[in-house]
């Protein structure tokens, strides 16, 4: 079986930083980070496309960095200068058109206090 495991969330003050990690277990390879707040749709934060290019949401561009270690099947999202509006549960997933497109991790909570 396959599984995605997110970690690294927590409670930080405005302006702080967090490093989120996603581990793929089995043959699954994580490719992107998404987040969801209560009452809102799940939205893209940052993701690799199939060509290896990175797409960042406008709201996080310039203060986040996405990286991957495919050998370790790990996807990392470094988030700096965090704001209260970044508060959400963060999830990782593989490429949407992959065979594992319906697989999500359990999520990791990010809370940014003002």
Buried (B, 14 or more C-beta within 10 A) or exposed (E): EEEBBBEBBEEBEEEBEBEBBBBBEEEBBBBBBBBBBEEEEBEBBBBBEEEEEBEBBEBBEEBBBBEBEEEEBBBBBBBBEBBEEBBBBBBBBBBEEBEBEEBBBEBBEBBBEE
